[in-house]
Amino acid sequence: MVLVILCLAFPVSAKSPNELELAALPEYCQVKLQFTGSEKWESLLGRKTWLHLHHYCYGVLEFNRASMQMDSFKRSHHVNRALQNMLYVLRNWPSDSQLYPQAQMYKVYLEGM
């Protein structure tokens, strides 16, 4: 029961990005998802933003997957995963985070998909 609650509270992507999907993400997401060179980006984005950044990155990844998906059931799945990740960062990032407006923009796009 606790595991189910944790999974719902902390959405991520079911499948890691392939090389092409990773290359389509911003550099800070590539660094975060590959666990390399975090000092630069943590310093630029702030500790709290960096701490939760993987949710934003998986949200962007799922948004990209949804945008390319023709099957409505699969698209809906990706949209839901992306939206849950964006809602997570909007709850957990400081509102003055540099990426907060982008997360809000993705949320609006996703709600309209």
N, CA, C and O atoms as CSV, one atom per row, in Angstrom:
chain,resi,resn,atom,element,x,y,z
A,1,MET,N,N,0.823,-1.197,0.000
A,1,MET,CA,C,0.000,0.000,0.000
A,1,MET,C,C,0.865,1.259,0.000
A,1,MET,O,O,0.588,2.202,-0.741
A,2,VAL,N,N,1.893,1.278,0.812
A,2,VAL,CA,C,2.777,2.437,0.880
A,2,VAL,C,C,3.483,2.637,-0.458
A,2,VAL,O,O,3.651,3.774,-0.898
A,3,LEU,N,N,3.894,1.566,-1.104
A,3,LEU,CA,C,4.573,1.661,-2.389
A,3,LEU,C,C,3.669,2.302,-3.435
A,3,LEU,O,O,4.125,3.138,-4.216
A,4,VAL,N,N,2.419,1.929,-3.460
A,4,VAL,CA,C,1.470,2.509,-4.405
A,4,VAL,C,C,1.325,3.998,-4.160
A,4,VAL,O,O,1.322,4.777,-5.113
A,5,ILE,N,N,1.208,4.404,-2.937
A,5,ILE,CA,C,1.077,5.818,-2.591
A,5,ILE,C,C,2.326,6.584,-3.010
A,5,ILE,O,O,2.227,7.680,-3.562
A,6,LEU,N,N,3.486,6.020,-2.754
A,6,LEU,CA,C,4.723,6.684,-3.143
A,6,LEU,C,C,4.823,6.829,-4.656
A,6,LEU,O,O,5.268,7.866,-5.147
A,7,CYS,N,N,4.419,5.816,-5.394
A,7,CYS,CA,C,4.472,5.900,-6.851
A,7,CYS,C,C,3.558,6.994,-7.376
A,7,CYS,O,O,3.908,7.687,-8.332
A,8,LEU,N,N,2.407,7.156,-6.772
A,8,LEU,CA,C,1.482,8.188,-7.210
A,8,LEU,C,C,1.963,9.575,-6.790
A,8,LEU,O,O,1.709,10.557,-7.487
A,9,ALA,N,N,2.643,9.656,-5.673
A,9,ALA,CA,C,3.116,10.945,-5.181
A,9,ALA,C,C,4.363,11.414,-5.923
A,9,ALA,O,O,4.635,12.613,-5.987
A,10,PHE,N,N,5.109,10.486,-6.478
A,10,PHE,CA,C,6.370,10.816,-7.113
A,10,PHE,C,C,6.430,10.247,-8.532
A,10,PHE,O,O,7.176,9.300,-8.782
A,11,PRO,N,N,5.659,10.807,-9.456
A,11,PRO,CA,C,5.656,10.257,-10.815
A,11,PRO,C,C,6.992,10.480,-11.512
A,11,PRO,O,O,7.629,11.520,-11.348
A,12,VAL,N,N,7.391,9.511,-12.271
A,12,VAL,CA,C,8.548,9.611,-13.148
A,12,VAL,C,C,8.169,8.902,-14.436
A,12,VAL,O,O,7.002,8.573,-14.646
A,13,SER,N,N,9.129,8.668,-15.282
A,13,SER,CA,C,8.840,7.984,-16.533
A,13,SER,C,C,9.025,6.487,-16.367
A,13,SER,O,O,9.931,6.039,-15.663
A,14,ALA,N,N,8.171,5.722,-17.011
A,14,ALA,CA,C,8.256,4.270,-16.935
A,14,ALA,C,C,9.457,3.748,-17.711
A,14,ALA,O,O,9.966,2.667,-17.413
A,15,LYS,N,N,9.905,4.492,-18.682
A,15,LYS,CA,C,10.984,4.042,-19.550
A,15,LYS,C,C,12.021,5.151,-19.671
A,15,LYS,O,O,11.682,6.306,-19.929
A,16,SER,N,N,13.281,4.792,-19.484
A,16,SER,CA,C,14.352,5.780,-19.616
A,16,SER,C,C,14.455,6.252,-21.057
A,16,SER,O,O,14.088,5.525,-21.980
A,17,PRO,N,N,14.955,7.469,-21.253
A,17,PRO,CA,C,15.072,7.984,-22.613
A,17,PRO,C,C,16.141,7.251,-23.422
A,17,PRO,O,O,17.176,6.851,-22.889
A,18,ASN,N,N,15.875,7.082,-24.711
A,18,ASN,CA,C,16.915,6.553,-25.588
A,18,ASN,C,C,17.837,7.714,-25.977
A,18,ASN,O,O,17.629,8.846,-25.542
A,19,GLU,N,N,18.844,7.433,-26.788
A,19,GLU,CA,C,19.827,8.469,-27.131
A,19,GLU,C,C,19.200,9.665,-27.847
A,19,GLU,O,O,19.555,10.810,-27.567
A,20,LEU,N,N,18.281,9.409,-28.761
A,20,LEU,CA,C,17.640,10.511,-29.498
A,20,LEU,C,C,16.750,11.338,-28.578
A,20,LEU,O,O,16.744,12.566,-28.660
A,21,GLU,N,N,15.999,10.674,-27.706
A,21,GLU,CA,C,15.136,11.394,-26.771
A,21,GLU,C,C,15.974,12.239,-25.808
A,21,GLU,O,O,15.621,13.377,-25.496
A,22,LEU,N,N,17.071,11.673,-25.350
A,22,LEU,CA,C,17.956,12.401,-24.441
A,22,LEU,C,C,18.547,13.629,-25.124
A,22,LEU,O,O,18.633,14.695,-24.515
A,23,ALA,N,N,18.954,13.489,-26.380
A,23,ALA,CA,C,19.544,14.603,-27.126
A,23,ALA,C,C,18.545,15.738,-27.346
A,23,ALA,O,O,18.945,16.890,-27.511
A,24,ALA,N,N,17.243,15.418,-27.350
A,24,ALA,CA,C,16.207,16.443,-27.549
A,24,ALA,C,C,15.919,17.237,-26.275
A,24,ALA,O,O,15.234,18.259,-26.325
A,25,LEU,N,N,16.431,16.779,-25.146
A,25,LEU,CA,C,16.212,17.466,-23.869
A,25,LEU,C,C,17.243,18.571,-23.666
A,25,LEU,O,O,18.331,18.520,-24.241
A,26,PRO,N,N,16.905,19.569,-22.849
A,26,PRO,CA,C,17.887,20.617,-22.523
A,26,PRO,C,C,19.133,20.007,-21.872
A,26,PRO,O,O,19.078,18.924,-21.290
A,27,GLU,N,N,20.233,20.709,-21.979
A,27,GLU,CA,C,21.508,20.201,-21.447
A,27,GLU,C,C,21.407,19.841,-19.970
A,27,GLU,O,O,21.936,18.814,-19.544
A,28,TYR,N,N,20.724,20.687,-19.178
A,28,TYR,CA,C,20.635,20.400,-17.743
A,28,TYR,C,C,19.879,19.107,-17.475
A,28,TYR,O,O,20.154,18.425,-16.487
A,29,CYS,N,N,18.927,18.758,-18.343
A,29,CYS,CA,C,18.219,17.482,-18.194
A,29,CYS,C,C,19.129,16.315,-18.571
A,29,CYS,O,O,19.114,15.270,-17.920
A,30,GLN,N,N,19.911,16.500,-19.612
A,30,GLN,CA,C,20.850,15.448,-19.999
A,30,GLN,C,C,21.811,15.154,-18.856
A,30,GLN,O,O,22.093,13.995,-18.553
A,31,VAL,N,N,22.309,16.210,-18.228
A,31,VAL,CA,C,23.227,16.054,-17.096
A,31,VAL,C,C,22.517,15.373,-15.930
A,31,VAL,O,O,23.054,14.438,-15.335
A,32,LYS,N,N,21.317,15.836,-15.603
A,32,LYS,CA,C,20.578,15.289,-14.453
A,32,LYS,C,C,20.254,13.810,-14.656
A,32,LYS,O,O,20.433,13.006,-13.741
A,33,LEU,N,N,19.785,13.451,-15.836
A,33,LEU,CA,C,19.367,12.070,-16.075
A,33,LEU,C,C,20.539,11.112,-16.280
A,33,LEU,O,O,20.379,9.896,-16.172
A,34,GLN,N,N,21.713,11.662,-16.575
A,34,GLN,CA,C,22.904,10.820,-16.730
A,34,GLN,C,C,23.798,10.868,-15.489
A,34,GLN,O,O,24.836,10.209,-15.445
A,35,PHE,N,N,23.398,11.642,-14.493
A,35,PHE,CA,C,24.124,11.731,-13.215
A,35,PHE,C,C,25.573,12.153,-13.399
A,35,PHE,O,O,26.472,11.573,-12.789
A,36,THR,N,N,25.809,13.172,-14.245
A,36,THR,CA,C,27.173,13.658,-14.468
A,36,THR,C,C,27.209,15.182,-14.407
A,36,THR,O,O,26.272,15.843,-14.854
A,37,GLY,N,N,28.273,15.737,-13.863
A,37,GLY,CA,C,28.517,17.171,-13.911
A,37,GLY,C,C,27.463,18.051,-13.287
A,37,GLY,O,O,27.128,19.099,-13.840
A,38,SER,N,N,26.938,17.655,-12.160
A,38,SER,CA,C,25.813,18.372,-11.561
A,38,SER,C,C,26.180,19.698,-10.896
A,38,SER,O,O,25.309,20.550,-10.717
A,39,GLU,N,N,27.426,19.890,-10.531
A,39,GLU,CA,C,27.807,21.078,-9.764
A,39,GLU,C,C,27.452,22.369,-10.489
A,39,GLU,O,O,26.902,23.291,-9.885
A,40,LYS,N,N,27.761,22.440,-11.770
A,40,LYS,CA,C,27.498,23.648,-12.569
A,40,LYS,C,C,25.999,23.969,-12.563
A,40,LYS,O,O,25.599,25.099,-12.281
A,41,TRP,N,N,25.194,22.980,-12.871
A,41,TRP,CA,C,23.762,23.213,-13.006
A,41,TRP,C,C,23.082,23.432,-11.662
A,41,TRP,O,O,22.146,24.225,-11.562
A,42,GLU,N,N,23.539,22.744,-10.643
A,42,GLU,CA,C,22.970,22.981,-9.310
A,42,GLU,C,C,23.240,24.415,-8.881
A,42,GLU,O,O,22.382,25.067,-8.285
A,43,SER,N,N,24.432,24.900,-9.188
A,43,SER,CA,C,24.793,26.275,-8.855
A,43,SER,C,C,23.937,27.281,-9.647
A,43,SER,O,O,23.495,28.287,-9.093
A,44,LEU,N,N,23.709,27.013,-10.916
A,44,LEU,CA,C,22.940,27.926,-11.758
A,44,LEU,C,C,21.442,27.913,-11.455
A,44,LEU,O,O,20.798,28.962,-11.466
A,45,LEU,N,N,20.895,26.744,-11.187
A,45,LEU,CA,C,19.455,26.607,-11.004
A,45,LEU,C,C,19.000,26.706,-9.548
A,45,LEU,O,O,17.834,26.985,-9.272
A,46,GLY,N,N,19.919,26.478,-8.633
A,46,GLY,CA,C,19.571,26.484,-7.218
A,46,GLY,C,C,19.351,25.062,-6.714
A,46,GLY,O,O,18.904,24.185,-7.453
A,47,ARG,N,N,19.670,24.856,-5.458
A,47,ARG,CA,C,19.634,23.502,-4.886
A,47,ARG,C,C,18.252,22.868,-4.949
A,47,ARG,O,O,18.124,21.712,-5.350
A,48,LYS,N,N,17.217,23.605,-4.560
A,48,LYS,CA,C,15.881,23.012,-4.511
A,48,LYS,C,C,15.365,22.689,-5.917
A,48,LYS,O,O,14.715,21.662,-6.113
A,49,THR,N,N,15.642,23.541,-6.877
A,49,THR,CA,C,15.250,23.250,-8.259
A,49,THR,C,C,16.005,22.027,-8.758
A,49,THR,O,O,15.414,21.133,-9.364
A,50,TRP,N,N,17.308,21.984,-8.507
A,50,TRP,CA,C,18.123,20.849,-8.952
A,50,TRP,C,C,17.645,19.545,-8.313
A,50,TRP,O,O,17.600,18.509,-8.976
A,51,LEU,N,N,17.296,19.593,-7.059
A,51,LEU,CA,C,16.865,18.391,-6.334
A,51,LEU,C,C,15.667,17.723,-7.011
A,51,LEU,O,O,15.607,16.495,-7.078
A,52,HIS,N,N,14.726,18.502,-7.508
A,52,HIS,CA,C,13.499,17.969,-8.105
A,52,HIS,C,C,13.512,18.004,-9.639
A,52,HIS,O,O,12.508,17.685,-10.276
A,53,LEU,N,N,14.648,18.391,-10.226
A,53,LEU,CA,C,14.722,18.604,-11.669
A,53,LEU,C,C,14.396,17.358,-12.476
A,53,LEU,O,O,13.841,17.480,-13.568
A,54,HIS,N,N,14.716,16.172,-11.989
A,54,HIS,CA,C,14.448,14.961,-12.776
A,54,HIS,C,C,12.954,14.808,-13.084
A,54,HIS,O,O,12.595,14.242,-14.116
A,55,HIS,N,N,12.086,15.305,-12.205
A,55,HIS,CA,C,10.644,15.253,-12.486
A,55,HIS,C,C,10.295,16.163,-13.670
A,55,HIS,O,O,9.490,15.796,-14.526
A,56,TYR,N,N,10.893,17.327,-13.711
A,56,TYR,CA,C,10.683,18.238,-14.836
A,56,TYR,C,C,11.189,17.589,-16.129
A,56,TYR,O,O,10.515,17.623,-17.158
A,57,CYS,N,N,12.376,17.005,-16.058
A,57,CYS,CA,C,12.982,16.393,-17.240
A,57,CYS,C,C,12.146,15.229,-17.757
A,57,CYS,O,O,11.950,15.091,-18.964
A,58,TYR,N,N,11.653,14.393,-16.849
A,58,TYR,CA,C,10.780,13.300,-17.271
A,58,TYR,C,C,9.451,13.848,-17.789
A,58,TYR,O,O,8.838,13.252,-18.675
A,59,GLY,N,N,9.008,14.964,-17.248
A,59,GLY,CA,C,7.803,15.604,-17.773
A,59,GLY,C,C,7.987,16.078,-19.204
A,59,GLY,O,O,7.108,15.890,-20.045
A,60,VAL,N,N,9.130,16.693,-19.479
A,60,VAL,CA,C,9.438,17.137,-20.847
A,60,VAL,C,C,9.569,15.919,-21.771
A,60,VAL,O,O,9.073,15.932,-22.898
A,61,LEU,N,N,10.231,14.887,-21.292
A,61,LEU,CA,C,10.383,13.658,-22.069
A,61,LEU,C,C,9.017,13.077,-22.438
A,61,LEU,O,O,8.778,12.725,-23.593
A,62,GLU,N,N,8.127,12.981,-21.457
A,62,GLU,CA,C,6.793,12.434,-21.717
A,62,GLU,C,C,5.974,13.366,-22.615
A,62,GLU,O,O,5.179,12.893,-23.427
A,63,PHE,N,N,6.158,14.675,-22.480
A,63,PHE,CA,C,5.504,15.633,-23.378
A,63,PHE,C,C,5.946,15.381,-24.820
A,63,PHE,O,O,5.123,15.344,-25.734
A,64,ASN,N,N,7.250,15.210,-25.010
A,64,ASN,CA,C,7.780,14.941,-26.345
A,64,ASN,C,C,7.220,13.638,-26.901
A,64,ASN,O,O,6.860,13.560,-28.075
A,65,ARG,N,N,7.147,12.621,-26.054
A,65,ARG,CA,C,6.591,11.338,-26.494
A,65,ARG,C,C,5.114,11.493,-26.865
A,65,ARG,O,O,4.667,10.941,-27.871
A,66,ALA,N,N,4.367,12.232,-26.067
A,66,ALA,CA,C,2.941,12.443,-26.350
A,66,ALA,C,C,2.768,13.187,-27.666
A,66,ALA,O,O,1.872,12.870,-28.448
A,67,SER,N,N,3.617,14.167,-27.913
A,67,SER,CA,C,3.510,14.971,-29.125
A,67,SER,C,C,3.740,14.159,-30.394
A,67,SER,O,O,3.256,14.517,-31.468
A,68,MET,N,N,4.472,13.078,-30.264
A,68,MET,CA,C,4.793,12.253,-31.435
A,68,MET,C,C,3.905,11.014,-31.539
A,68,MET,O,O,4.017,10.255,-32.502
A,69,GLN,N,N,3.044,10.804,-30.580
A,69,GLN,CA,C,2.228,9.586,-30.535
A,69,GLN,C,C,0.914,9.771,-31.282
A,69,GLN,O,O,0.175,10.719,-31.016
A,70,MET,N,N,0.623,8.877,-32.207
A,70,MET,CA,C,-0.618,8.942,-32.977
A,70,MET,C,C,-1.758,8.180,-32.286
A,70,MET,O,O,-2.924,8.548,-32.426
A,71,ASP,N,N,-1.428,7.143,-31.558
A,71,ASP,CA,C,-2.438,6.349,-30.859
A,71,ASP,C,C,-2.974,7.156,-29.676
A,71,ASP,O,O,-2.206,7.542,-28.794
A,72,SER,N,N,-4.273,7.411,-29.650
A,72,SER,CA,C,-4.844,8.293,-28.620
A,72,SER,C,C,-4.700,7.731,-27.213
A,72,SER,O,O,-4.510,8.499,-26.269
A,73,PHE,N,N,-4.785,6.416,-27.042
A,73,PHE,CA,C,-4.621,5.815,-25.713
A,73,PHE,C,C,-3.193,6.013,-25.209
A,73,PHE,O,O,-2.980,6.398,-24.060
A,74,LYS,N,N,-2.220,5.748,-26.077
A,74,LYS,CA,C,-0.811,5.918,-25.689
A,74,LYS,C,C,-0.484,7.389,-25.463
A,74,LYS,O,O,0.234,7.728,-24.523
A,75,ARG,N,N,-1.013,8.270,-26.329
A,75,ARG,CA,C,-0.788,9.703,-26.159
A,75,ARG,C,C,-1.329,10.161,-24.801
A,75,ARG,O,O,-0.667,10.911,-24.083
A,76,SER,N,N,-2.522,9.710,-24.461
A,76,SER,CA,C,-3.132,10.069,-23.185
A,76,SER,C,C,-2.273,9.609,-22.008
A,76,SER,O,O,-2.140,10.319,-21.012
A,77,HIS,N,N,-1.698,8.428,-22.132
A,77,HIS,CA,C,-0.803,7.907,-21.086
A,77,HIS,C,C,0.401,8.839,-20.899
A,77,HIS,O,O,0.750,9.198,-19.774
A,78,HIS,N,N,1.022,9.221,-22.004
A,78,HIS,CA,C,2.195,10.105,-21.921
A,78,HIS,C,C,1.812,11.489,-21.398
A,78,HIS,O,O,2.548,12.078,-20.608
A,79,VAL,N,N,0.674,12.005,-21.831
A,79,VAL,CA,C,0.199,13.307,-21.359
A,79,VAL,C,C,-0.009,13.259,-19.850
A,79,VAL,O,O,0.407,14.174,-19.139
A,80,ASN,N,N,-0.643,12.211,-19.359
A,80,ASN,CA,C,-0.884,12.076,-17.924
A,80,ASN,C,C,0.417,12.016,-17.139
A,80,ASN,O,O,0.548,12.673,-16.106
A,81,ARG,N,N,1.376,11.237,-17.614
A,81,ARG,CA,C,2.675,11.134,-16.921
A,81,ARG,C,C,3.384,12.493,-16.923
A,81,ARG,O,O,3.946,12.911,-15.910
A,82,ALA,N,N,3.350,13.166,-18.055
A,82,ALA,CA,C,4.004,14.477,-18.153
A,82,ALA,C,C,3.337,15.478,-17.222
A,82,ALA,O,O,4.018,16.223,-16.517
A,83,LEU,N,N,2.025,15.498,-17.216
A,83,LEU,CA,C,1.292,16.443,-16.378
A,83,LEU,C,C,1.555,16.185,-14.901
A,83,LEU,O,O,1.745,17.130,-14.136
A,84,GLN,N,N,1.569,14.938,-14.492
A,84,GLN,CA,C,1.834,14.626,-13.082
A,84,GLN,C,C,3.229,15.087,-12.665
A,84,GLN,O,O,3.412,15.579,-11.551
A,85,ASN,N,N,4.201,14.934,-13.541
A,85,ASN,CA,C,5.558,15.405,-13.232
A,85,ASN,C,C,5.622,16.922,-13.157
A,85,ASN,O,O,6.301,17.467,-12.287
A,86,MET,N,N,4.925,17.616,-14.055
A,86,MET,CA,C,4.921,19.086,-14.008
A,86,MET,C,C,4.200,19.580,-12.747
A,86,MET,O,O,4.650,20.534,-12.112
A,87,LEU,N,N,3.106,18.947,-12.391
A,87,LEU,CA,C,2.416,19.328,-11.152
A,87,LEU,C,C,3.313,19.106,-9.941
A,87,LEU,O,O,3.297,19.891,-8.993
A,88,TYR,N,N,4.093,18.035,-9.979
A,88,TYR,CA,C,5.034,17.758,-8.884
A,88,TYR,C,C,6.040,18.904,-8.728
A,88,TYR,O,O,6.249,19.397,-7.620
A,89,VAL,N,N,6.664,19.329,-9.836
A,89,VAL,CA,C,7.663,20.396,-9.699
A,89,VAL,C,C,7.015,21.723,-9.310
A,89,VAL,O,O,7.606,22.506,-8.565
A,90,LEU,N,N,5.816,21.979,-9.804
A,90,LEU,CA,C,5.141,23.225,-9.426
A,90,LEU,C,C,4.797,23.245,-7.941
A,90,LEU,O,O,4.722,24.317,-7.342
A,91,ARG,N,N,4.588,22.088,-7.346
A,91,ARG,CA,C,4.353,22.004,-5.893
A,91,ARG,C,C,5.648,22.106,-5.092
A,91,ARG,O,O,5.635,22.573,-3.953
A,92,ASN,N,N,6.755,21.677,-5.673
A,92,ASN,CA,C,7.984,21.527,-4.894
A,92,ASN,C,C,9.088,22.523,-5.206
A,92,ASN,O,O,10.024,22.666,-4.419
A,93,TRP,N,N,9.001,23.214,-6.333
A,93,TRP,CA,C,9.994,24.229,-6.646
A,93,TRP,C,C,9.597,25.563,-6.037
A,93,TRP,O,O,8.409,25.847,-5.882
A,94,PRO,N,N,10.589,26.387,-5.690
A,94,PRO,CA,C,10.253,27.756,-5.296
A,94,PRO,C,C,9.650,28.492,-6.498
A,94,PRO,O,O,10.062,28.262,-7.635
A,95,SER,N,N,8.698,29.354,-6.255
A,95,SER,CA,C,8.029,30.053,-7.361
A,95,SER,C,C,8.972,30.991,-8.121
A,95,SER,O,O,8.666,31.405,-9.239
A,96,ASP,N,N,10.114,31.327,-7.518
A,96,ASP,CA,C,11.080,32.181,-8.216
A,96,ASP,C,C,12.150,31.375,-8.959
A,96,ASP,O,O,13.134,31.941,-9.437
A,97,SER,N,N,11.960,30.059,-9.055
A,97,SER,CA,C,12.886,29.222,-9.821
A,97,SER,C,C,12.891,29.667,-11.276
A,97,SER,O,O,11.846,30.023,-11.822
A,98,GLN,N,N,14.048,29.650,-11.901
A,98,GLN,CA,C,14.173,30.051,-13.301
A,98,GLN,C,C,13.302,29.204,-14.221
A,98,GLN,O,O,12.835,29.687,-15.253
A,99,LEU,N,N,13.083,27.951,-13.856
A,99,LEU,CA,C,12.330,27.038,-14.710
A,99,LEU,C,C,10.842,26.975,-14.364
A,99,LEU,O,O,10.076,26.316,-15.067
A,100,TYR,N,N,10.429,27.643,-13.304
A,100,TYR,CA,C,9.027,27.597,-12.880
A,100,TYR,C,C,8.070,28.044,-13.988
A,100,TYR,O,O,7.068,27.369,-14.226
A,101,PRO,N,N,8.345,29.162,-14.675
A,101,PRO,CA,C,7.440,29.579,-15.762
A,101,PRO,C,C,7.351,28.548,-16.893
A,101,PRO,O,O,6.287,28.379,-17.488
A,102,GLN,N,N,8.445,27.865,-17.190
A,102,GLN,CA,C,8.416,26.838,-18.225
A,102,GLN,C,C,7.551,25.661,-17.788
A,102,GLN,O,O,6.797,25.110,-18.590
A,103,ALA,N,N,7.657,25.277,-16.520
A,103,ALA,CA,C,6.818,24.188,-16.008
A,103,ALA,C,C,5.342,24.579,-16.079
A,103,ALA,O,O,4.492,23.747,-16.395
A,104,GLN,N,N,5.040,25.836,-15.787
A,104,GLN,CA,C,3.662,26.317,-15.894
A,104,GLN,C,C,3.181,26.254,-17.348
A,104,GLN,O,O,2.041,25.874,-17.614
A,105,MET,N,N,4.047,26.626,-18.272
A,105,MET,CA,C,3.710,26.590,-19.691
A,105,MET,C,C,3.415,25.152,-20.133
A,105,MET,O,O,2.417,24.900,-20.808
A,106,TYR,N,N,4.280,24.220,-19.754
A,106,TYR,CA,C,4.039,22.818,-20.092
A,106,TYR,C,C,2.716,22.336,-19.500
A,106,TYR,O,O,1.973,21.612,-20.163
A,107,LYS,N,N,2.417,22.723,-18.282
A,107,LYS,CA,C,1.153,22.334,-17.639
A,107,LYS,C,C,-0.039,22.783,-18.480
A,107,LYS,O,O,-0.967,22.009,-18.714
A,108,VAL,N,N,-0.011,24.021,-18.927
A,108,VAL,CA,C,-1.101,24.551,-19.745
A,108,VAL,C,C,-1.203,23.778,-21.062
A,108,VAL,O,O,-2.301,23.399,-21.470
A,109,TYR,N,N,-0.077,23.543,-21.726
A,109,TYR,CA,C,-0.091,22.774,-22.975
A,109,TYR,C,C,-0.697,21.392,-22.748
A,109,TYR,O,O,-1.560,20.938,-23.500
A,110,LEU,N,N,-0.219,20.733,-21.684
A,110,LEU,CA,C,-0.660,19.363,-21.410
A,110,LEU,C,C,-2.149,19.294,-21.079
A,110,LEU,O,O,-2.834,18.349,-21.469
A,111,GLU,N,N,-2.632,20.273,-20.379
A,111,GLU,CA,C,-4.062,20.280,-20.051
A,111,GLU,C,C,-4.925,20.439,-21.298
A,111,GLU,O,O,-6.098,20.065,-21.296
A,112,GLY,N,N,-4.347,20.993,-22.362
A,112,GLY,CA,C,-5.075,21.168,-23.600
A,112,GLY,C,C,-4.899,20.045,-24.610
A,112,GLY,O,O,-5.509,20.066,-25.678
A,113,MET,N,N,-4.074,19.074,-24.278
A,113,MET,CA,C,-3.807,17.964,-25.229
A,113,MET,C,C,-4.879,16.879,-25.125
A,113,MET,O,O,-4.818,15.880,-25.842
